Amino acid sequence: MFRRPRTPQPPTGTPDPRKTGTSQEPLDPTRVLADLLARPTQEGVLEGALAYAATLLGGHVQGYAVVRRGQDQVAAVFGGYPRSLLGLALTGPWAQMRSRVVPDGSRELFDTNGPDIAAQLDAAGMREAKISLVVPLSVRGRHLGALILDRTAPDGIPPAAQEAVTKWAAAVAPILSLLEGREEWKQAARQLTGALVEAVESQDFDSLGHAKSVTDVSLKLGRVVGLTDRELEELWFASMLHDIGKIHGEHGHAQVGANFLHGVPHLSEAQKAVRHHHERVDGQGEPDKLAGEDIPLYARILAVANAYVRLGGLERLKSQAGKGLDAKLVGLLEKLPQ
């Protein structure tokens, strides 16, 4: 009765969504999320964390992250700092493990390391830092490492920007402690997805909680049509992220949202669902005017769930059955406990 999505084929030549350098275009949380989902590694997470933290400071910064592996080591770099720093064991202004602005961060960094390490730091251009922001990565009192953002211009770092980066680091830190196993990683990805969706929805008070409500209804429908656990997992991401493109405005948000998942092969069907959740079964929707079962199953489920939450009940939904919405799915929704 319901056509399942085809087995996804890994795309080739997918671009890296991250930007580097001190003049990068501003990143938003959704790009960080896409990067995290596509590259669930410690370095990938930390690179994304540094990139977004840089935008919170207004750009024009370079940075690196250290982690504690018996001894503090550089685990990621951002901007102009070279990858040759990765794995370098060193000490620095993060030793106190508290958020702080260091007026002369380079001096403290060079003073606390021996001449051999100082030479490597010098070659990397780190002596040019005029001011540094050090933000710890901690989980329940356990210190995992720190983000260090350096600015070569003497501009100060406003307290509001420092607070924003500190909060961002607090959101990222649990991810680092959960990357060791697949189940822990799935939980971490969901946590960050939920946090980012909430951040987008908070821009519009009326949207608060919308994605979670749509997701709850989508999963109920998904179970009724017989989706597997793996398929339900992908439907969860599609439902949670269906409006994420609105961070760049209402117009064309479905296509924008789908683009954020472009580099995540194991969520290829979720990407299609996000792109096509405004299609109509009568072929009058957007962006591609698909009709009937040519619309991906996840997108049809998402459309019914979205309309149900937006319209506030089944009675208003019934008039759209067979026109904008899949009539069979609307019928199944009627049978679910309300």
N, C-alpha and C positions, 0 to 999 in steps of 0.2 A: 504493500500500500504506500509505503514511503520509500523513496529512492535515497539510498545512503550515499554519502560523499565517497568519491574514489580515493584509493590509497594515495597520499600525497607523494609527489616526486620531488626530490631535493632540487631547488633552483640553482642555477649556475650564475656566477658573476654577481652575486648580491653585494651591493655596496655597503661599506662600513658606515653606519649612521653617525658615528662620533666625529667631532671636529677637534682639531688640535691647533696649538699655536696661540699666541696672546691676542690675536685679532679674530678669533673664531666667531661665527655667527652665534647668537644666544641659543643655548640649548633649553629645552623644557623637560619636565619630569617624564613625559611620555617617551622621549628619545632615550633617556636613561633606562626606563623600563624595557624598551625594545632591546637595548644593548645587553641588559642583564639577562633577559630571557634567551637571547641568542648565544651568549657567551657566559654560562654560569661558572665562572672561575674567579678565584680571588683577585687576580690582576684585572680581569674585566670589570668586576664590581667596583674596585677601587679607582680605576680609570674613569668610569662613569661618574663616580662620586666626586672626584676631583673636577671633572668637566662641569658638572652642574653647580658645584660650590663656587667655581670661578665666575659663573654667570650671576650668582647671588651677590658677588662682590663688584659686579659691573664690568667684568672682563679685564683684560690687560694684566693678567697674572700668570705666573707659572707655579707648578706645584709638584709635590711628591707625597707618597704615603709610606709610612713605616709600619711594620707589624712586628710583634714580639715572638720570636722563635728561639727562645733561650737568650738570644741577643737581638737587639733591634736591628732590622734590616729594611732596606728600601724594597717595597713590593710593587710600586707603580709610579709612573711619572706622567706629567701632563705639561703641555706647552712646549717650550724650547728645551727642557731638560732631556738629556740623552738617555736612551735605554741602557747604556753601559753602566748606569748607576744601580740597575736592578740587582738585588742580592748583596749590595754593599752593606757591611755591618758598621754602624756608627751610632753616636749619641748626639743629643741636641736639645733644643728648647722644649721638647715634648716630655721630658723626664718627669715633670711635675704632674702630668696627666690632668691638666685642667685647661679650659679654653682661655687663651690669652693672646693679646697683641704684643708682639715683640718689636720695639722701635728700631732695633738694630739686630735683626734676626741672624744675619750672616756672621756677625762677630761672635755671638754666642755659639753658633754652629761650629765655626772654625776653632774657637778657643777650647772646645771640649773634645776635639779629635786630634789624633797624632798627625805628624807631618805627611805621611804617606797618603792618608785619607784626605787630608786637607788639600793635597795636590790634585787629587781626583775631583774634589768639589770645586776647586778653582778652575780646572779645565772644563767643567760643566757649566761655568758661568754663574755659580751660586753666590760668589762674593758680591755680585751686583745688587743683591736684594737689599732694599732700603728699609722695608718693613715686612713683617711676617705675621700671619694669623695661624696659630697652632690650635687645632681642635682635636680632642681625644676621641678615640673609638672605644667605647666601654659598654659592657653588658653586665648589669647587676653587680657592679663593683669590680668586675674582671676587666683588666686593661688589655685590649687587643692590639692597640697601635694608635696612630694619629694621622690626621691630614694636615699638611703644612702648605700654605699658600703664600707665595712670595710676590711682592710688588716692587718693581725697580724704580717706579716714580715715588716721590716722597709723600704722595697723597695719603691721608689718614684712612682708617677703616671705621666707619660709623658703628656705634653700638648696635643699631638695628640690623646691620649686615652681619656683624659678628654673631648675633643671636640667631639669625636665620641659618647661617652655616652650622652653628652648634646643633640646632634642631635637626638639620639634614643629616649630620653625622650620627646623631642618636637614632635616626631611622635606618641608616645604612648598617650600623654596627651589628644588629642581630643577624643580618644576612651573612656576615662573615663567619659567624659561629655556627651557621647551619648548612654550610656548603659541603660537609664531609660525606653525606649520604643522599641518595636520590629522594627518599621520602622527606627528609629535612629540607632538601632543596625545593621540592614542590610546595611545602608549607611556606618557605621564605618567599618564593615567587608570588604566592597568593597574598601574603602579608603586604608586600610592597605594592602589588597591583591595587589592593584595596586602599592603601594609603594614598596612592597617586590619584585614583578615581575620586576619593573624598576631597582631595585638594582641588581638583577641577570643579567638582560639584559645589564646593563652598563659594565659588564665584557667583553662583546663582542660588539664592536661598531655596527657591522652589524646587530645585533639582536634588537637594540633599537626600540621600538614601535611595534615589531612583534606580541606580544601577543594581544595587543589592536586591531591591524588590523585583526588578525584571529578571535577575539571575535566579531568584527563588522559583518564579513561575516557569522559566525556561527549563530548569532542571526537572521539575515535576513533569512537564510535557515530554522531555527527553527520556525519562524513565518509562513513561507510558508507551512511547513508540519503540522501546526496546534498545536504546543506545547502550553500548558497553561502558564500563568505567572509564576507559581511555577516551571514548567519544564524549562522555559527560564532562571529563576534565577539559577538553577543548571547547565544549559548549560553555563551560563556566567562564573561560577567558573571553570568549566572544561576547557573552552577555555583560560581563563586567566592563568591557572596554568599548562597547558599541557606540558610546557618545564621547569617547576620549578626544576625538578630533575637534570637539567644540572649544578646546583650549585655543584654537585659532579662529573661532567664530562659527556661527550656525551654518552658513552657506557651504555646501559641499563637505560637511563634516564627516560623512560616512566614508568618502574616498580618502580624506586626510587621515582618518583613524586607521583605515586599512593599510595605508602607507607605513604607519608606525610598526606594523608587524611584518613588513616586507622581508626583513632579514632573519625571520624566525621560522625555519623550515617545519618544525614539529607543530606549529600553529597555523599551517597553511589554510586549513578549512575554517579556522576561526577568522582568519583574514578575509576570506570570501564572505563569511557571515556578516562581518562588520561592513564590508563594502556594499552588500546587497540587501541590508535589512529594511531599506525604504523602497524596494521593488514591490509591485502589486501583482497578484495572480492574474489580473485582467490585462497585464502588459503595459499599464499606464504609469508605472513607477519610475524610479531613477536609481542608479545612473544609466543603466543599460536597457531599460524597458523589457526585462525578462518576464516571462509569463509561466504560470502553472509550475510544473515540476522542473522546469529549467532553472528556477530559482533554487539555490542550494538549500538543503533541508534545514541546516542550522539557521540560515537566514529567515526561513519561513517560521520556524519555531520562535526565533527572536522577535520577528514582526508581531506575532500574535501576543507574546508576553509583553512586549513594549506597549502595544495598543491597550491591552487589558489594564496595565498599571496607569497609563495616561488617562484613559477614559473612565476609570474608576469602577468597572464592573462588567459583568457579562451581557447585560441587556443592551448596553450601548455598542457592544462588540458584534452582536449577531447581525446587524445590518451590513457589516463589512464582509461577512462570510461569502466567499466566492467572488468577491469584487476586489477588495484590497488584500484580504487575508485568506489563507488556506482554510477552506470550509471544513475539511476533515479534522484539522488541528483545533479549530474553534469548537467543533463537536466534542472532541476529547476533553477540552478544557471545561466544558459544561459538566462533564461527568466527574471531574476532580473535586475532592472536598474543598469547600471554600472557606 
